[in-house]
Amino acid sequence: MTETEHTSETVTLARLPSGVSLTTTVHTYRPASADADTAADATTAGSPTLYIQAAQHGREVNGTETLRRFHERLLEVPLSGTIVAVPVANPLTFDRVSYTAPETFDSVNSNMNRVWPGDADGSLHQRMAATLWEYVTQADAIVDLHTGSPDMYPHVVYREGDDRARELASAFGTDLLLSEEANDDASEEWHRRGFAGKLRVAAAGEDIPAVTPELAHNKQIVESAVETGVDGLFNVCRTLELLPGNIIDHDQTVARNHLGKVTTPESGLFRPEPALELGDLISAGTTLGTVFDPATYEPLVTATTERAGLLYALTKEATVVEGEALASVALVRESEN
């Protein structure tokens, strides 16, 4: 007999124009019991519920693989509460290996992580979010797994000033934690980019602590990213007392999420500075690389940082266009030992 009871259900998120159902699978884990009703009752008597999802952005496959391996290990340990997991939150973008949905399906809201809590009568992504929101609002904590580009330092984002979310972020265990100001405290850019519609932000509005791990890498399963994700989920479960065991402490740097990315004013071929590494603490004025004219060899731009901080993204894609992000730097707030 396994230590944890597992069930799954197929859920219709929305319908496509042809009438075809857009479905996903929702997995539920509860304490194992010979009597299913007894097990269900045990999870409602004050025990916590954790909601986890992956692949809101379909190319971010390491979150989905993280949940698969989490599932395998979870069945063999004693659970004290409920875990609800959705490995493919957005099957439409998953099938397209894409960050956003094509305009033909949702010309209003191409990015699912800008429409939470959704709208049952809205656009495709709003309807999908509204369906999953019913599970979200039953939870006591939320982990929304993402994986950024291959050129991103793994980190967890949480809402600044939310102590419960900070605890979850710290428990997840990445070397870098990024706090993000929201709503009235946020920058104009934060509002302009529609970040109020992120799952993490909408959940906070319902007083549910939520975090967004960015495991790095996309389109391919990367062992280090998946291992970080599985270890992080187990540590979050221990923090919530869903699972037994000691919480593994980590040395972590805490920084403020920096939305003002370093961008290029010119198109061309970008060569990053070879000595730079993700996770480096850099000073203001640090040279990040040079954009060249590939035809004439002329250096067009020397990209530098405007302020000191931690380098957590640096593009390795050589061909860049005007306005494209070259790097991201986070303002370090404190270090924890």
HULINSUL-V297091 format. One record per residue. N is the residue number from 0. RES is the residue in one letter. SS is DSSP state (a for helix, b for strand, c for the rest). PHI is phi in radians with two decimals (* if undefined). PSI is psi in whole degrees, 0 to 359 (999 if undefined). Layout:
N:RES:SS:PHI:PSI  N:RES:SS:PHI:PSI
//
This chain:
0:M:c:*:134  1:T:c:-1.33:160  2:E:c:-1.34:336  3:T:b:-2.25:137  4:E:b:-1.56:135  5:H:b:-2.17:132  6:T:b:-2.30:160  7:S:b:-2.47:154  8:E:b:-2.47:147  9:T:b:-1.55:126  10:V:b:-2.07:132  11:T:b:-1.47:117  12:L:b:-1.46:322  13:A:b:-3.00:178  14:R:b:-2.14:140  15:L:c:-1.38:167  16:P:c:-0.96:330  17:S:c:-1.34:350  18:G:c:1.69:354  19:V:c:-1.18:135  20:S:b:-1.35:137  21:L:b:-1.72:109  22:T:b:-2.05:162  23:T:b:-2.50:173  24:T:b:-1.94:131  25:V:b:-1.92:123  26:H:b:-1.76:138  27:T:b:-2.20:135  28:Y:b:-2.12:132  29:R:b:-2.40:167  30:P:b:-1.03:137  31:A:c:-1.16:142  32:S:c:-2.74:147  33:A:c:-1.14:334  34:D:c:-1.93:112  35:A:a:-1.05:323  36:D:a:-1.14:322  37:T:a:-1.13:319  38:A:a:-1.11:317  39:A:a:-1.13:319  40:D:a:-1.12:324  41:A:a:-1.12:331  42:T:a:-1.45:350  43:T:c:-1.78:359  44:A:c:-1.64:56  45:G:c:1.53:356  46:S:c:-1.38:150  47:P:c:-1.31:157  48:T:b:-2.12:128  49:L:b:-1.95:129  50:Y:b:-1.84:129  51:I:b:-2.24:137  52:Q:b:-2.42:160  53:A:c:-2.44:166  54:A:c:1.03:42  55:Q:c:-1.05:321  56:H:c:-1.82:116  57:G:c:-1.11:339  58:R:c:-1.45:353  59:E:c:-1.58:74  60:V:a:-1.42:343  61:N:a:-1.19:335  62:G:a:-1.17:320  63:T:a:-1.14:316  64:E:a:-1.14:325  65:T:a:-1.02:315  66:L:a:-1.17:326  67:R:a:-1.10:315  68:R:a:-1.30:327  69:F:a:-1.04:317  70:H:a:-1.01:313  71:E:a:-1.06:319  72:R:a:-1.40:328  73:L:a:-1.15:328  74:L:c:-1.17:344  75:E:c:-1.83:9  76:V:c:-2.19:151  77:P:c:-1.32:126  78:L:b:-1.81:140  79:S:c:-2.13:68  80:G:c:2.61:204  81:T:b:-2.24:138  82:I:b:-2.15:129  83:V:b:-1.99:125  84:A:b:-2.25:134  85:V:b:-2.13:101  86:P:c:-1.26:336  87:V:c:-2.31:89  88:A:c:-1.24:334  89:N:c:-2.31:85  90:P:a:-1.11:334  91:L:a:-1.16:311  92:T:a:-1.29:332  93:F:a:-1.08:313  94:D:a:-1.13:331  95:R:c:-1.60:359  96:V:c:0.86:52  97:S:c:-2.27:158  98:Y:c:-1.42:324  99:T:c:-2.24:165  100:A:c:-1.47:151  101:P:c:-1.15:150  102:E:c:-1.02:331  103:T:c:-1.12:335  104:F:c:-1.64:323  105:D:c:-2.62:93  106:S:c:-1.39:349  107:V:c:-1.65:316  108:N:c:-2.30:86  109:S:c:-1.30:337  110:N:c:-1.87:115  111:M:a:-1.08:329  112:N:a:-1.49:34  113:R:a:-2.31:7  114:V:c:-2.17:5  115:W:c:-1.17:142  116:P:c:-1.48:11  117:G:c:1.50:182  118:D:c:-2.69:118  119:A:c:-1.09:341  120:D:c:-1.97:14  121:G:c:-1.66:207  122:S:c:-1.26:175  123:L:a:-0.95:308  124:H:a:-1.14:325  125:Q:a:-1.12:321  126:R:a:-1.18:320  127:M:a:-1.09:314  128:A:a:-1.11:319  129:A:a:-1.08:323  130:T:a:-1.15:313  131:L:a:-1.25:335  132:W:a:-1.06:332  133:E:a:-1.10:327  134:Y:a:-1.37:321  135:V:a:-1.00:315  136:T:c:-1.27:351  137:Q:c:-1.56:357  138:A:c:-1.65:159  139:D:c:-1.75:347  140:A:b:-2.80:155  141:I:b:-2.37:136  142:V:b:-2.13:117  143:D:b:-1.86:98  144:L:c:-1.30:128  145:H:b:-2.28:163  146:T:c:-2.42:118  147:G:c:-1.32:203  148:S:c:-1.28:167  149:P:c:-1.08:344  150:D:c:-1.78:38  151:M:b:-2.26:139  152:Y:c:-1.37:128  153:P:c:-1.01:138  154:H:b:-2.78:171  155:V:b:-2.18:132  156:V:b:-1.77:136  157:Y:b:-2.46:164  158:R:b:-1.37:125  159:E:c:-1.07:134  160:G:c:1.60:352  161:D:c:-1.69:99  162:D:a:-1.12:325  163:R:a:-1.21:320  164:A:a:-1.17:322  165:R:a:-1.05:319  166:E:a:-1.10:318  167:L:a:-1.13:317  168:A:a:-1.08:315  169:S:a:-1.12:320  170:A:a:-1.11:325  171:F:a:-1.01:325  172:G:c:1.71:9  173:T:c:-1.22:158  174:D:c:-1.15:333  175:L:b:-2.06:131  176:L:b:-2.00:136  177:L:b:-2.07:117  178:S:b:-1.51:146  179:E:b:-2.28:125  180:E:c:-1.24:148  181:A:c:-2.40:162  182:N:a:0.93:236  183:D:a:-1.12:336  184:D:a:-1.51:350  185:A:c:-1.47:164  186:S:c:-1.34:167  187:E:a:-1.07:323  188:E:a:-1.11:320  189:W:a:-1.00:315  190:H:a:-1.23:319  191:R:a:-1.08:327  192:R:c:-1.53:5  193:G:c:1.29:26  194:F:a:-1.23:346  195:A:a:-1.11:340  196:G:a:-1.63:12  197:K:c:-1.27:150  198:L:a:-1.00:316  199:R:a:-1.02:319  200:V:a:-1.29:317  201:A:a:-1.11:321  202:A:a:-1.11:320  203:A:a:-1.05:327  204:G:a:-1.12:339  205:E:c:-1.75:13  206:D:c:1.11:35  207:I:c:-1.94:117  208:P:b:-1.15:135  209:A:b:-2.48:146  210:V:b:-2.33:156  211:T:b:-2.15:97  212:P:b:-1.26:134  213:E:b:-1.94:102  214:L:c:-1.43:350  215:A:c:1.31:155  216:H:c:1.36:147  217:N:c:-2.56:163  218:K:c:1.22:351  219:Q:c:-2.51:147  220:I:c:-1.36:123  221:V:c:-2.05:119  222:E:a:-0.99:315  223:S:a:-1.10:322  224:A:a:-1.17:318  225:V:a:-1.17:317  226:E:a:-1.07:319  227:T:a:-1.05:318  228:G:a:-1.15:314  229:V:a:-1.15:312  230:D:a:-1.03:320  231:G:a:-1.12:317  232:L:a:-1.12:318  233:F:a:-1.14:323  234:N:a:-1.20:322  235:V:a:-1.08:318  236:C:a:-1.09:321  237:R:a:-1.16:321  238:T:a:-1.09:322  239:L:c:-1.44:359  240:E:c:1.10:30  241:L:c:-1.39:331  242:L:b:-2.30:150  243:P:c:-1.33:168  244:G:c:2.05:162  245:N:c:-1.44:144  246:I:c:-1.34:129  247:I:c:-1.47:119  248:D:c:-1.42:151  249:H:c:-2.38:149  250:D:c:-1.31:126  251:Q:b:-2.36:146  252:T:b:-1.79:132  253:V:b:-1.88:128  254:A:b:-2.40:163  255:R:b:-1.61:133  256:N:c:-1.01:126  257:H:c:-1.85:109  258:L:c:-1.45:339  259:G:c:-1.37:81  260:K:c:-1.18:158  261:V:b:-1.42:117  262:T:b:-2.03:165  263:T:c:-1.77:132  264:P:c:-1.44:356  265:E:c:-2.31:151  266:S:c:-1.55:152  267:G:b:2.82:209  268:L:b:-1.91:121  269:F:b:-1.74:128  270:R:b:-2.02:108  271:P:b:-1.24:155  272:E:c:-1.10:123  273:P:c:-1.08:332  274:A:c:-1.36:345  275:L:c:-1.33:140  276:E:c:-2.25:144  277:L:c:-1.06:139  278:G:c:1.64:353  279:D:c:-1.17:140  280:L:b:-1.52:121  281:I:b:-2.13:157  282:S:c:-1.66:164  283:A:c:-1.07:139  284:G:c:1.53:4  285:T:c:-1.14:134  286:T:b:-1.35:125  287:L:b:-1.63:332  288:G:b:2.84:185  289:T:b:-2.30:138  290:V:b:-1.72:124  291:F:b:-1.93:154  292:D:c:-1.36:116  293:P:c:-1.19:339  294:A:c:-1.53:320  295:T:c:-1.79:351  296:Y:c:1.27:2  297:E:c:-1.21:130  298:P:b:-1.24:124  299:L:b:-1.70:320  300:V:b:-2.55:137  301:T:b:-1.83:113  302:A:b:-1.44:128  303:T:b:-2.33:162  304:T:c:-1.51:146  305:E:c:-1.53:344  306:R:c:-2.64:166  307:A:c:-1.35:154  308:G:b:2.91:195  309:L:b:-1.82:126  310:L:b:-1.35:112  311:Y:b:-2.04:359  312:A:b:-2.66:136  313:L:b:-2.62:113  314:T:c:-1.13:140  315:K:c:-1.90:359  316:E:c:-1.37:119  317:A:c:-1.26:318  318:T:b:-1.42:116  319:V:b:-2.16:153  320:V:c:-2.07:157  321:E:c:-0.89:129  322:G:c:1.60:351  323:E:c:-1.31:145  324:A:b:-1.27:133  325:L:b:-1.77:328  326:A:b:-2.79:164  327:S:b:-2.33:136  328:V:b:-2.19:131  329:A:b:-1.80:141  330:L:b:-1.41:114  331:V:b:-1.22:130  332:R:b:-1.78:319  333:E:b:-2.88:164  334:S:b:-2.10:143  335:E:b:-2.07:139  336:N:c:-1.98:999
//
